[in-house]
Amino acid sequence: MALYGSRLAGDPSMPVMPETARRYGPTPGVPSSLAQDPFFPGIVVRSRALEENILGRSGSVPTMSGFDARSSRKPSNRDEFDGPHQFLDPPPAGSVAAQERDLPHVPTNLLVQEQDAFLSQVHDRLSQCAFDFVAKYQFPIPLEQDKRPVQVPSDREWTEWVFLLKRLATKRRIPARVLYQGQIKQLITVLENSLEMRHAAKHQSRPLKDDRNVLQLISAGLQVAKILKDAACMEYINNLYLQTERIIEARKGTPGFLA
């Protein structure tokens, strides 16, 4: 007996049913994902949606790797700049020419060895400042598998001390009363301004810094000591600042320096 002919074999009185209705027509009481055969109610066949979901529109059975590939599809590289945006009018030609001429000279009187010495001293003193601050108020230091426990300030670089203090601040572990004038909101900004200290002190291949940049970095360290209310650290870094200033002033106009 043919199951899916135009009529059941040997029974011309049976009406012709569309192919889709015979295979996929809904049957009351049967879940939407399944359908009974219209001529043999006891035979349950898959619905078109379920069959396409299992076999795919190509008719081949997908492998698990195929499902994994679809589920782990990488997001597109589009960002907010690919959406609606605008362009500013180009500046006048005269302004562009003025911007692109040779940069003005800035004084550079410190030798690279002197810059390294001053900035390394500030870096190490700030690490001591953070160490004392955390120890004084008994703030927790999370243990990490790839790092040894902190015993001395040099067990963490300044960038790591900054990260710890920022996390303590954002998690509201640092009360405002322990900071200068309760400046809890300014703490993160002051810490971030000092981050270049570590790069300037540790990266020996960096370009020579001009005098103002060196003084700016030392001043950033001074602000950290101030907001953490460490008078001894403030005095130490302030003396370094004054010493650096004196050297710069003494060399202005001296041949061999970019005063």
Disulfide bonds with the S-S distance in Angstrom:
none
